[in-house]
Amino acid sequence: MESASPIIRPLCASDAAAYASLRLCAIDEAPETFLSTREEEEKRTIDEIEARICATANQVVFGAFAGETLVAVTGLRRYPLRPAQQKGFLWGLFVVHTHRRSGIARRLIATAVDQARAMGLTQIALNTGVENVSAIALYRSTGFEAVEDEPCEAAIDDDTDREVEMVLRLG
Ligand SMILES: CC(C)(COP(=O)(O)OP(=O)(O)OC[C@H]1O[C@@H](n2cnc3c(N)ncnc32)[C@H](O)[C@@H]1OP(=O)(O)O)[C@@H](O)C(=O)NCCC(=O)NCCS
């Protein structure tokens, strides 16, 4: 592991290959946590990946870099429909094993919160599995509160697929 604290910055087109590789690591480690499958990710073209990660007025993906290596990511996206346009959605948070428990996820979230304020958002929502103890502890420690704990329709009998929605209201 690098000794210096990782640098956090928005990803850009030249980060597409590193992002794609990290995303595959994330899906392999925790397939139930991420909405897409390895097959779907592998089918994405470089143009699609660039569009997914490059910052616009409505989205940004932040990466944490240890030296040249991308070791963590998270995305923030504005809800597209008018009644919810002041709401943001935090997605895709992942930190590689070797860099965990050193505060990187907390720093990524703080960066995303600053960005949300700059985008004029009034709240940030996210979903995580009810069994994802570390993520729920992380989100609680950064001010998110659970607002919903409903089973997915297709997974009423399967606790491992249940999700909790959490929200951070930006004062
Ligand atoms: C959850 C995850 C993002 C945490 O990343 P991280 O960089 O290790 O987290 P941080 O070091 O910033 O931890 C901040 C706080 O979160 C909580 N936390 C993080 N990991 C934890 C764990 N394994 N067990 C309990 N609490 C944990 C703690 O409150 C921690 O504060 P502390 O270290 O002062 O006790 C990381 O474990 C991960 O990538 N997991 C797999 C993917 C995933 O579940 N992503 C979330 C999708 S919703």
The ligand as an ORCA input file, in Angstrom:
! r2SCAN-3c Opt
* xyz 0 1
  C     -18.231     -0.343      2.815
  C     -16.891      0.179      2.284
  C     -17.186      1.130      1.128
  C     -16.169      0.934      3.416
  O     -14.998      1.526      2.880
  P     -13.779      1.985      3.834
  O     -12.914      2.922      3.071
  O     -13.141      0.796      4.428
  O     -14.560      2.791      4.991
  P     -13.914      3.891      5.967
  O     -12.522      3.482      6.324
  O     -14.113      5.235      5.383
  O     -14.817      3.691      7.253
  C     -15.643      4.745      7.762
  C     -16.564      4.154      8.810
  O     -17.447      3.189      8.211
  C     -17.695      2.126      9.143
  N     -17.125      0.882      8.621
  C     -16.372      0.722      7.512
  N     -16.055     -0.581      7.339
  C     -16.616     -1.263      8.365
  C     -16.659     -2.629      8.732
  N     -16.039     -3.587      8.005
  N     -17.340     -2.974      9.850
  C     -17.956     -2.033     10.591
  N     -17.961     -0.702     10.292
  C     -17.302     -0.328      9.190
  C     -17.010      2.536     10.430
  O     -17.930      3.342     11.153
  C     -15.874      3.393      9.906
  O     -15.364      4.278     10.851
  P     -14.127      3.821     11.800
  O     -13.082      3.199     10.908
  O     -13.703      5.111     12.418
  O     -14.713      2.838     12.755
  C     -15.962     -0.999      1.828
  O     -15.905     -1.956      2.854
  C     -16.414     -1.669      0.540
  O     -16.014     -1.255     -0.560
  N     -17.240     -2.742      0.674
  C     -17.703     -3.524     -0.505
  C     -18.633     -2.715     -1.408
  C     -19.796     -2.130     -0.654
  O     -20.419     -2.754      0.184
  N     -20.120     -0.854     -1.034
  C     -21.263     -0.152     -0.502
  C     -22.365     -0.242     -1.509
  S     -23.912      0.376     -0.877
*
